Amino acid sequence: MPNTPPLPWLFFSLSGRVSPSAYVLAGLLLVLAQFFPLYQLSRLEPGTATSQNWALVFWVVLLISTWSSFAVTAKRFHDFGKPTYYALISLIIGPILLIVLACFRGDPGPNRYGKRSNAPAEP
């Protein structure tokens, strides 16, 4: 059996490299970790002590998973021979891209991908 590195290295260390499959699997695990406290919060009455505890759990998980995402992304960039600060740039560009895609309208008329938004392209 090959020597498998420990999970703390994968999620918290900035050294080394990871493959695309490890990157995707780590990302899925981080998303699941964030959704679990959100799911628990959605089941509770707002303002209760239990909901406040789950809100705290969510923020702790969010902080930890943000660092973990940065660490895994840095190792993925290392696999391309790029330095760690590329991962920092992706943390800045990612939210900006999300805001642009969420807030700005697309082309007003037809383009090469279809006649209008929210509809499949016609052949």
C-alpha distance (Angstrom), angle and dihedral (degrees) to the residues before:
residue distance angle dihedral
M1 . . .
P2 3.82 . .
N3 3.77 120.3 .
T4 3.83 102.8 -95.4
P5 3.81 115.9 -157.2
P6 3.82 116.5 -125.1
L7 3.81 121.3 -98.3
P8 3.83 94.1 -116.9
W9 3.82 87.8 62.1
L10 3.81 91.0 51.6
F11 3.80 95.8 49.0
F12 3.81 104.5 31.0
S13 3.81 111.3 24.4
L14 3.80 124.8 84.9
S15 3.81 94.2 -157.0
G16 3.77 127.2 96.3
R17 3.79 135.3 15.3
V18 3.80 137.3 -78.3
S19 3.78 132.0 -155.7
P20 3.81 123.8 -122.4
S21 3.81 91.6 -103.2
A22 3.82 92.6 52.3
Y23 3.81 89.1 47.3
V24 3.81 93.1 52.4
L25 3.80 94.3 44.0
A26 3.80 91.8 48.4
G27 3.80 89.8 49.6
L28 3.80 91.9 50.9
L29 3.79 91.0 49.8
L30 3.80 90.8 50.7
V31 3.81 91.7 50.2
L32 3.81 90.7 50.1
A33 3.80 89.9 49.4
Q34 3.82 89.6 54.5
F35 3.80 95.1 45.7
F36 3.80 96.2 52.2
P37 3.83 96.7 68.4
L38 3.81 89.9 40.5
Y39 3.79 89.4 54.2
Q40 3.80 90.4 49.8
L41 3.81 90.3 49.3
S42 3.79 92.0 50.9
R43 3.81 90.3 57.4
L44 3.81 95.0 53.9
E45 3.77 135.7 78.2
P46 3.84 109.5 -103.7
G47 3.79 116.5 -108.6
T48 3.79 97.5 25.1
A49 3.78 121.3 127.5
T50 3.80 90.5 -113.1
S51 3.80 92.6 52.5
Q52 3.80 90.4 48.9
N53 3.80 89.8 51.9
W54 3.81 91.2 51.0
A55 3.81 89.6 47.4
L56 3.80 88.6 55.1
V57 3.81 90.1 47.9
F58 3.80 89.3 51.4
W59 3.83 92.9 52.5
V60 3.80 92.0 47.6
V61 3.82 90.7 48.8
L62 3.81 90.1 46.7
L63 3.81 92.4 52.9
I64 3.80 93.0 46.4
S65 3.80 93.2 44.9
T66 3.81 91.6 48.5
W67 3.80 90.2 57.1
S68 3.81 90.9 42.5
S69 3.79 91.5 51.1
F70 3.80 89.6 50.1
A71 3.82 91.6 49.2
V72 3.81 94.3 48.4
T73 3.82 91.4 44.9
A74 3.81 90.5 50.1
K75 3.80 90.1 52.9
R76 3.81 89.8 48.2
F77 3.82 90.0 53.5
H78 3.82 88.1 47.7
D79 3.81 86.8 59.2
F80 3.84 86.5 62.4
G81 3.81 91.0 47.0
K82 3.81 92.3 -107.1
P83 3.83 124.9 136.1
T84 3.81 126.5 -107.2
Y85 3.80 94.7 -103.0
Y86 3.83 88.8 71.8
A87 3.81 86.0 71.3
L88 3.80 89.4 53.2
I89 3.79 90.4 51.8
S90 3.81 89.9 51.4
L91 3.83 90.0 53.1
I92 3.80 88.9 56.0
I93 3.80 97.8 41.3
G94 3.83 94.4 44.2
P95 3.83 96.9 64.5
I96 3.81 91.4 41.1
L97 3.80 90.2 52.7
L98 3.81 90.2 47.6
I99 3.82 90.9 53.0
V100 3.81 92.2 47.6
L101 3.81 93.0 48.9
A102 3.81 92.8 44.9
C103 3.81 98.9 44.7
F104 3.79 109.5 33.1
R105 3.79 125.5 74.6
G106 3.79 120.9 -124.8
D107 3.78 127.3 -127.5
P108 3.82 109.3 -37.2
G109 3.79 95.0 -137.3
P110 3.78 137.3 27.9
N111 3.77 120.6 -46.5
R112 3.81 134.4 176.6
Y113 3.83 91.8 -77.2
G114 3.79 97.8 55.2
K115 3.79 148.1 -45.2
R116 3.81 96.9 -91.3
S117 3.78 145.2 -2.8
N118 3.81 123.1 -82.7
A119 3.77 94.0 25.4
P120 3.79 134.7 93.9
A121 3.78 118.6 -104.5
E122 3.77 114.0 -96.6
P123 3.81 117.7 -128.7
